[in-house]
Every structure is written in structure tokens, then in C-alpha cells.
Amino acid sequence: MDGLDDAALERVAAYFKALSEPTRLKLLNALRPGERNVGALTAEIGVSQASVSKHLAVLLAAGVVERTTRGTNSLYRIADPGTYQLCDLVCGQIGKRFASEIAQRTGFIAAAGARRNR
């Protein structure tokens, strides 16, 4: 992000904002195999069609997904597969943090138990 002007940083922030909602992340996961229509996405993630459409509109506006219309059917797909790499990187970092926290808690619990058993 070094050297980006304010307008460019606003676009970056909008992209991350689009990824900041769990339902949108579910939609991205549902699009991993390829393009899908709203009905299929609704059935897969278990939310209303109106909700899926609203979240897809946010992802579309941010450039995260693309839409193709075939007749009366709109099909959505991921715009850039690199988005999955970004999400996987973030999930990996969160996993490392959780593992570290668990190790710290386990050590604390073990130490507290040893003191109690003296």
C-alpha cells in the first residue's frame, strides 16, 4: 500500500469492508467451485434470497465477484481467485494466534494445577 493516494486507499478499504461480513465469506466459499446463481447460493448457505442478493451486490460493487446474465439467469463468480489466497492467509494467521493462545492457556492451567497439588 506504500505510495497509494487517499482515493486508492479508500478502494482498498472498501474491498476489505466487503470481506468483513460472515455471510459474504460464506458466499465466497460457495463460489469456489465456479459460477452459481442466486437460487443455488441461497440453498447452499441457508439465508433468504433477498439477503443473498444484497450481499452479492456489495461484493459486486467492490469488484470481488462478477456477474454474467444468461437469459433471465444471473450467474456470479469470483472476480479474482487471488481473493481466496488472501482469505486463506488471514485464516492461517488467525489459526496461529488461536494455537498460541491455547498453548499459553494450557501452560497457565498446568502451572496452576501444579501449585494446587503441592
TAZIQUI-V319133 format. One record per run of one state. SS is the DSSP state (@ for helix, = for strand, . for the rest). FROM is the first residue (numbers start at 1). TO is the last residue. If there is no record, write none. Layout:
ss->[SS	SS]
from->[FROM	FROM]
to->[TO	TO]
This chain:
ss->[.	@	.	@	.	=	@	.	@	.	=	.	=	.	@	.]
from->[1	6	19	22	31	36	38	46	49	62	65	71	73	79	82	117]
to->[5	18	21	30	35	37	45	48	61	64	70	72	78	81	116	118]
